[in-house]
Amino acid sequence: MGWFSDILREYPEFLIETERLAVLDAENIKRKKEHTKRQIEGITNPKSPQFIAFKEVLWRQQNGKIDTIIYCASCELAMAALPSSPNEKLVCSKCNFIAPFRPEEIERLAQSLETKSLSL
């Protein structure tokens, strides 16, 4: 571990960035827990009846179809793919919540939600 300690002494910014990333990760875990608490099993969201809570985010139903735009459960703002991320994550621009699925999964989840809402 001596060589690693030497690197840290030469590049203190690395240690600062590592600590900053750990704090951001802890904040994201906290936000995910808050979103999970808000998620409603019964499929509707009493805070905003036009939204449906599913998979820790909000979905909007229009003309019997589930819209493929997802919304943050806290802010109710549309979430967008983070372009600089190699794995493309869906992020809320206001609170930085990260959706627990990737953009290419939206279509499949919307169809799954449509099926689920029709069976209620």
N, CA, C and O of each residue as an XYZ file, in Angstrom:
480
protein
N       0.824     -1.193      0.000
C       0.000      0.000      0.000
C       0.866      1.253      0.000
O       0.339      2.364     -0.057
N       2.179      1.096      0.062
C       3.067      2.242      0.083
C       2.980      3.079     -1.173
O       2.995      4.308     -1.095
N       2.890      2.442     -2.334
C       2.819      3.188     -3.595
C       1.526      3.989     -3.689
O       1.512      5.083     -4.253
N       0.433      3.444     -3.134
C      -0.846      4.149     -3.179
C      -0.789      5.398     -2.282
O      -1.291      6.460     -2.653
N      -0.180      5.259     -1.117
C      -0.013      6.405     -0.215
C       0.833      7.481     -0.885
O       0.565      8.673     -0.732
N       1.852      7.058     -1.626
C       2.703      8.016     -2.343
C       1.895      8.784     -3.379
O       2.054      9.996     -3.530
N       1.022      8.066     -4.098
C       0.170      8.723     -5.109
C      -0.749      9.742     -4.444
O      -0.921     10.856     -4.940
N      -1.334      9.349     -3.323
C      -2.244     10.269     -2.623
C      -1.514     11.521     -2.147
O      -2.077     12.616     -2.178
N      -0.264     11.367     -1.707
C       0.501     12.538     -1.278
C       0.809     13.452     -2.457
O       0.817     14.674     -2.313
N       1.066     12.855     -3.635
C       1.386     13.646     -4.818
C       0.155     14.298     -5.431
O       0.253     15.367     -6.033
N      -1.015     13.657     -5.281
C      -2.245     14.154     -5.883
C      -3.351     14.261     -4.831
O      -4.243     13.414     -4.789
N      -3.304     15.282     -3.988
C      -4.329     15.416     -2.937
C      -5.724     15.651     -3.522
O      -6.724     15.392     -2.853
N      -5.801     16.142     -4.769
C      -7.112     16.348     -5.406
C      -7.856     15.024     -5.565
O      -9.085     14.978     -5.499
N      -7.094     13.945     -5.775
C      -7.700     12.626     -5.928
C      -8.459     12.240     -4.669
O      -9.579     11.736     -4.746
N      -7.860     12.473     -3.518
C      -8.512     12.152     -2.252
C      -9.750     13.019     -2.046
O     -10.777     12.535     -1.571
N      -9.654     14.292     -2.400
C     -10.792     15.209     -2.268
C     -11.928     14.764     -3.180
O     -13.088     14.748     -2.766
N     -11.602     14.402     -4.421
C     -12.632     13.930     -5.362
C     -13.271     12.633     -4.877
O     -14.483     12.452     -4.996
N     -12.462     11.737     -4.336
C     -12.991     10.475     -3.817
C     -13.972     10.745     -2.689
O     -15.034     10.125     -2.635
N     -13.637     11.658     -1.790
C     -14.539     12.015     -0.688
C     -15.808     12.672     -1.216
O     -16.904     12.392     -0.728
N     -15.666     13.542     -2.208
C     -16.826     14.222     -2.792
C     -17.767     13.208     -3.446
O     -18.985     13.301     -3.298
N     -17.200     12.247     -4.164
C     -18.020     11.212     -4.799
C     -18.727     10.343     -3.757
O     -19.865      9.922     -3.968
N     -18.064     10.077     -2.645
C     -18.686      9.287     -1.571
C     -19.882     10.039     -0.989
O     -20.911      9.431     -0.691
N     -19.754     11.354     -0.825
C     -20.860     12.168     -0.312
C     -22.018     12.175     -1.311
O     -23.175     12.020     -0.921
N     -21.711     12.355     -2.593
C     -22.759     12.344     -3.613
C     -23.459     10.986     -3.673
O     -24.676     10.920     -3.848
N     -22.698      9.915     -3.529
C     -23.282      8.578     -3.533
C     -24.214      8.399     -2.336
O     -25.297      7.830     -2.472
N     -23.799      8.881     -1.170
C     -24.647      8.784      0.028
C     -25.931      9.597     -0.154
O     -27.006      9.154      0.252
N     -25.824     10.791     -0.767
C     -27.010     11.612     -1.026
C     -27.951     10.910     -1.996
O     -29.168     10.955     -1.816
N     -27.408     10.267     -3.015
C     -28.250      9.567     -3.985
C     -28.960      8.387     -3.330
O     -30.131      8.135     -3.617
N     -28.274      7.668     -2.461
C     -28.905      6.562     -1.732
C     -30.046      7.094     -0.868
O     -31.115      6.488     -0.792
N     -29.811      8.224     -0.225
C     -30.852      8.842      0.612
C     -32.060      9.235     -0.243
O     -33.201      8.989      0.148
N     -31.815      9.843     -1.408
C     -32.912     10.241     -2.293
C     -33.681      9.029     -2.799
O     -34.907      9.070     -2.902
N     -32.970      7.951     -3.115
C     -33.643      6.742     -3.579
C     -34.544      6.177     -2.488
O     -35.647      5.708     -2.772
N     -34.078      6.219     -1.237
C     -34.901      5.741     -0.129
C     -36.147      6.610      0.023
O     -37.241      6.098      0.261
N     -35.976      7.932     -0.115
C     -37.126      8.840     -0.022
C     -38.115      8.566     -1.152
O     -39.325      8.555     -0.926
N     -37.616      8.347     -2.354
C     -38.488      8.050     -3.493
C     -39.227      6.737     -3.268
O     -40.412      6.618     -3.580
N     -38.522      5.762     -2.730
C     -39.143      4.466     -2.480
C     -40.266      4.598     -1.463
O     -41.312      3.964     -1.603
N     -40.050      5.425     -0.431
C     -41.106      5.645      0.572
C     -42.334      6.265     -0.068
O     -43.463      5.932      0.289
N     -42.110      7.176     -1.025
C     -43.229      7.872     -1.664
C     -43.966      6.999     -2.673
O     -45.123      7.249     -3.009
N     -43.274      5.978     -3.142
C     -43.895      5.138     -4.165
C     -45.113      4.444     -3.572
O     -45.063      3.919     -2.460
N     -46.178      4.447     -4.309
C     -47.433      3.903     -3.819
C     -47.730      2.611     -4.535
O     -47.700      2.545     -5.764
N     -48.020      1.570     -3.751
C     -48.308      0.266     -4.327
C     -49.599      0.282     -5.143
O     -49.704     -0.426     -6.144
N     -50.569      1.073     -4.731
C     -51.880      1.076     -5.369
C     -51.921      1.715     -6.734
O     -52.996      1.758     -7.332
N     -50.850      2.204     -7.256
C     -50.658      2.689     -8.619
C     -50.998      4.163     -8.844
O     -50.569      4.708     -9.861
N     -51.733      4.839     -7.974
C     -51.989      6.257     -8.192
C     -51.212      7.088     -7.193
O     -50.800      6.589     -6.145
N     -51.017      8.319     -7.507
C     -50.248      9.223     -6.674
C     -51.185     10.297     -6.125
O     -51.642     11.147     -6.889
N     -51.485     10.285     -4.823
C     -52.418     11.270     -4.286
C     -51.905     12.703     -4.357
O     -52.700     13.643     -4.369
N     -50.593     12.883     -4.404
C     -50.012     14.222     -4.491
C     -50.428     14.892     -5.798
O     -50.798     16.066     -5.805
N     -50.370     14.162     -6.885
C     -50.753     14.661     -8.198
C     -51.495     13.549     -8.926
O     -50.865     12.631     -9.450
N     -52.807     13.614     -8.968
C     -53.575     12.522     -9.566
C     -53.285     12.258    -11.045
O     -53.601     11.177    -11.543
N     -52.691     13.222    -11.758
C     -52.407     12.979    -13.170
C     -51.214     12.053    -13.362
O     -50.949     11.605    -14.478
N     -50.490     11.761    -12.280
C     -49.325     10.893    -12.358
C     -49.610      9.526    -11.745
O     -50.473      9.377    -10.880
N     -48.858      8.533    -12.221
C     -48.892      7.187    -11.673
C     -47.493      6.879    -11.163
O     -46.520      7.037    -11.900
N     -47.377      6.445     -9.919
C     -46.076      6.093     -9.350
C     -45.755      4.647     -9.699
O     -46.552      3.741     -9.452
N     -44.569      4.445    -10.279
C     -44.149      3.097    -10.671
C     -42.643      3.102    -10.850
O     -42.099      3.976    -11.525
N     -41.967      2.136    -10.253
C     -40.499      2.008    -10.359
C     -39.775      3.266     -9.875
O     -38.808      3.705    -10.498
N     -40.237      3.839     -8.775
C     -39.617      4.984     -8.110
C     -39.712      6.310     -8.878
O     -39.120      7.302     -8.452
N     -40.432      6.348     -9.983
C     -40.628      7.587    -10.740
C     -42.116      7.754    -11.044
O     -42.924      6.875    -10.742
N     -42.462      8.876    -11.638
C     -43.855      9.139    -12.005
C     -44.033      9.011    -13.513
O     -43.156      9.369    -14.299
N     -45.196      8.490    -13.888
C     -45.554      8.313    -15.291
C     -46.884      9.023    -15.518
O     -47.704      9.098    -14.603
N     -47.105      9.536    -16.698
C     -48.356     10.219    -17.027
C     -49.148      9.373    -18.017
O     -48.610      8.870    -19.004
N     -50.435      9.229    -17.729
C     -51.311      8.466    -18.627
C     -52.121      9.460    -19.461
O     -52.762     10.366    -18.928
N     -52.074      9.269    -20.775
C     -52.808     10.142    -21.694
C     -53.529      9.281    -22.720
O     -52.914      8.453    -23.393
N     -54.825      9.478    -22.834
C     -55.648      8.734    -23.794
C     -55.499      7.218    -23.648
O     -55.462      6.494    -24.642
N     -55.415      6.752    -22.421
C     -55.318      5.320    -22.171
C     -53.934      4.734    -22.364
O     -53.733      3.542    -22.135
N     -52.988      5.538    -22.776
C     -51.613      5.078    -22.990
C     -50.702      5.745    -21.955
O     -50.941      6.874    -21.526
N     -49.669      5.027    -21.576
C     -48.670      5.582    -20.663
C     -47.625      6.320    -21.497
O     -47.024      5.753    -22.410
N     -47.421      7.590    -21.164
C     -46.438      8.416    -21.858
C     -45.034      7.889    -21.558
O     -44.785      7.393    -20.459
N     -44.128      7.990    -22.508
C     -42.767      7.485    -22.310
C     -41.827      8.522    -21.712
O     -40.615      8.309    -21.666
N     -42.369      9.629    -21.259
C     -41.570     10.615    -20.528
C     -41.775     10.313    -19.051
O     -42.910     10.202    -18.587
N     -40.670     10.181    -18.307
C     -40.796      9.914    -16.876
C     -40.513     11.190    -16.096
O     -39.811     12.085    -16.566
N     -41.076     11.251    -14.897
C     -40.971     12.439    -14.056
C     -40.416     12.066    -12.688
O     -40.647     10.962    -12.194
N     -39.684     12.989    -12.082
C     -39.141     12.802    -10.745
C     -40.299     12.763     -9.746
O     -41.206     13.592     -9.818
N     -40.271     11.811     -8.820
C     -41.344     11.677     -7.838
C     -41.364     12.840     -6.850
O     -42.417     13.148     -6.292
N     -40.242     13.481     -6.625
C     -40.185     14.610     -5.698
C     -40.538     15.935     -6.366
O     -41.357     16.702     -5.861
N     -39.910     16.186     -7.499
C     -40.024     17.491     -8.157
C     -41.116     17.549     -9.216
O     -41.567     18.632     -9.589
N     -41.537     16.396     -9.694
C     -42.493     16.281    -10.794
C     -42.003     16.956    -12.070
O     -42.795     17.457    -12.867
N     -40.689     16.961    -12.248
C     -40.078     17.482    -13.475
C     -39.675     16.307    -14.345
O     -39.323     15.241    -13.839
N     -39.726     16.501    -15.652
C     -39.305     15.446    -16.580
C     -37.833     15.125    -16.353
O     -37.008     16.021    -16.174
N     -37.523     13.848    -16.364
C     -36.140     13.415    -16.193
C     -35.518     13.216    -17.569
O     -36.204     12.856    -18.526
N     -34.219     13.453    -17.658
C     -33.524     13.344    -18.942
C     -32.291     12.478    -18.789
O     -31.754     12.317    -17.694
N     -31.854     11.922    -19.910
C     -30.636     11.111    -19.911
C     -29.436     12.017    -19.714
O     -29.353     13.093    -20.304
N     -28.527     11.581    -18.896
C     -27.299     12.314    -18.640
C     -26.343     12.016    -19.787
O     -25.810     10.908    -19.857
N     -26.106     12.968    -20.690
C     -25.341     12.677    -21.910
C     -23.882     12.335    -21.667
O     -23.285     11.605    -22.459
N     -23.296     12.842    -20.596
C     -21.869     12.587    -20.376
C     -21.610     11.235    -19.732
O     -20.459     10.819    -19.602
N     -22.662     10.554    -19.331
C     -22.503      9.261    -18.680
C     -22.367      8.154    -19.726
O     -23.151      8.104    -20.674
N     -21.386      7.267    -19.565
C     -21.234      6.183    -20.547
C     -22.399      5.190    -20.483
O     -22.702      4.531    -21.478
N     -23.043      5.078    -19.340
C     -24.163      4.156    -19.183
C     -25.507      4.849    -19.357
O     -26.547      4.216    -19.173
N     -25.513      6.100    -19.698
C     -26.723      6.895    -19.858
C     -27.720      6.656    -18.735
O     -28.493      5.698    -18.769
N     -27.696      7.516    -17.763
C     -28.612      7.422    -16.641
C     -29.653      8.519    -16.760
O     -29.372      9.597    -17.283
N     -30.863      8.242    -16.273
C     -31.933      9.227    -16.259
C     -31.847     10.015    -14.958
O     -31.862      9.434    -13.873
N     -31.757     11.341    -15.068
C     -31.497     12.181    -13.907
C     -32.489     13.337    -13.854
O     -32.875     13.896    -14.880
N     -32.898     13.685    -12.616
C     -33.725     14.880    -12.410
C     -32.792     16.089    -12.389
O     -31.787     16.081    -11.678
N     -33.109     17.109    -13.148
C     -32.241     18.286    -13.239
C     -32.298     19.153    -11.986
O     -31.413     19.982    -11.769
N     -33.319     18.975    -11.166
C     -33.448     19.801     -9.967
C     -32.799     19.152     -8.744
O     -31.976     19.778     -8.077
N     -33.164     17.901     -8.446
C     -32.666     17.263     -7.218
C     -31.590     16.209     -7.473
O     -31.062     15.623     -6.527
N     -31.260     15.963     -8.750
C     -30.225     15.000     -9.152
C     -30.555     13.545     -8.815
O     -29.651     12.713     -8.739
N     -31.830     13.229     -8.615
C     -32.216     11.838     -8.386
C     -31.926     11.046     -9.658
O     -32.177     11.531    -10.761
N     -31.403      9.840     -9.511
C     -31.098      8.973    -10.649
C     -32.107      7.838    -10.668
O     -32.270      7.130     -9.674
N     -32.782      7.662    -11.791
C     -33.772      6.597    -11.934
C     -33.088      5.235    -11.830
O     -31.932      5.093    -12.227
N     -33.801      4.223    -11.294
C     -33.197      2.908    -11.122
C     -33.201      2.047    -12.394
O     -33.047      0.828    -12.318
N     -33.375      2.674    -13.546
C     -33.339      1.952    -14.815
C     -32.757      2.865    -15.877
O     -32.630      4.072    -15.670
N     -32.402      2.281    -17.020
C     -31.758      3.033    -18.094
C     -32.787      3.502    -19.123
O     -33.890      2.958    -19.176
N     -32.448      4.498    -19.938
C     -33.393      5.052    -20.916
C     -34.001      4.018    -21.860
O     -35.173      4.127    -22.221
N     -33.219      3.015    -22.263
C     -33.759      2.038    -23.212
C     -34.822      1.126    -22.593
O     -35.489      0.380    -23.309
N     -34.983      1.182    -21.277
C     -35.985      0.362    -20.601
C     -37.343      1.058    -20.484
O     -38.320      0.428    -20.078
N     -37.421      2.330    -20.828
C     -38.649      3.104    -20.640
C     -39.822      2.507    -21.399
O     -40.903      2.340    -20.833
N     -39.627      2.184    -22.665
C     -40.723      1.627    -23.484
C     -41.307      0.363    -22.852
O     -42.523      0.217    -22.729
N     -40.415     -0.547    -22.454
C     -40.860     -1.814    -21.857
C     -41.604     -1.572    -20.548
O     -42.634     -2.196    -20.295
N     -41.088     -0.670    -19.716
C     -41.740     -0.373    -18.440
C     -43.088      0.311    -18.647
O     -44.037      0.043    -17.910
N     -43.180      1.188    -19.637
C     -44.456      1.859    -19.934
C     -45.503      0.833    -20.359
O     -46.656      0.905    -19.935
N     -45.102     -0.115    -21.192
C     -46.027     -1.171    -21.617
C     -46.441     -2.046    -20.431
O     -47.600     -2.444    -20.319
N     -45.496     -2.336    -19.564
C     -45.785     -3.122    -18.370
C     -46.771     -2.395    -17.466
O     -47.679     -3.010    -16.907
N     -46.593     -1.093    -17.326
C     -47.489     -0.276    -16.503
C     -48.888     -0.199    -17.129
O     -49.889     -0.255    -16.415
N     -48.956     -0.071    -18.455
C     -50.245     -0.061    -19.132
C     -51.010     -1.354    -18.844
O     -52.202     -1.330    -18.536
N     -50.317     -2.463    -18.947
C     -50.920     -3.772    -18.670
C     -51.400     -3.848    -17.225
O     -52.497     -4.332    -16.944
N     -50.559     -3.362    -16.317
C     -50.886     -3.390    -14.891
C     -52.090     -2.501    -14.582
O     -52.965     -2.890    -13.808
N     -52.139     -1.303    -15.186
C     -53.248     -0.383    -14.908
C     -54.549     -0.871    -15.521
O     -55.618     -0.582    -14.983
N     -54.494     -1.601    -16.630
C     -55.699     -2.146    -17.245
C     -56.305     -3.264    -16.403
O     -57.519     -3.466    -16.411
N     -55.451     -3.992    -15.672
C     -55.951     -5.109    -14.876
C     -56.547     -4.663    -13.549
O     -57.114     -5.484    -12.828
N     -56.433     -3.377    -13.208
C     -57.002     -2.889    -11.943
C     -58.488     -2.664    -12.045
O     -59.119     -2.255    -11.070
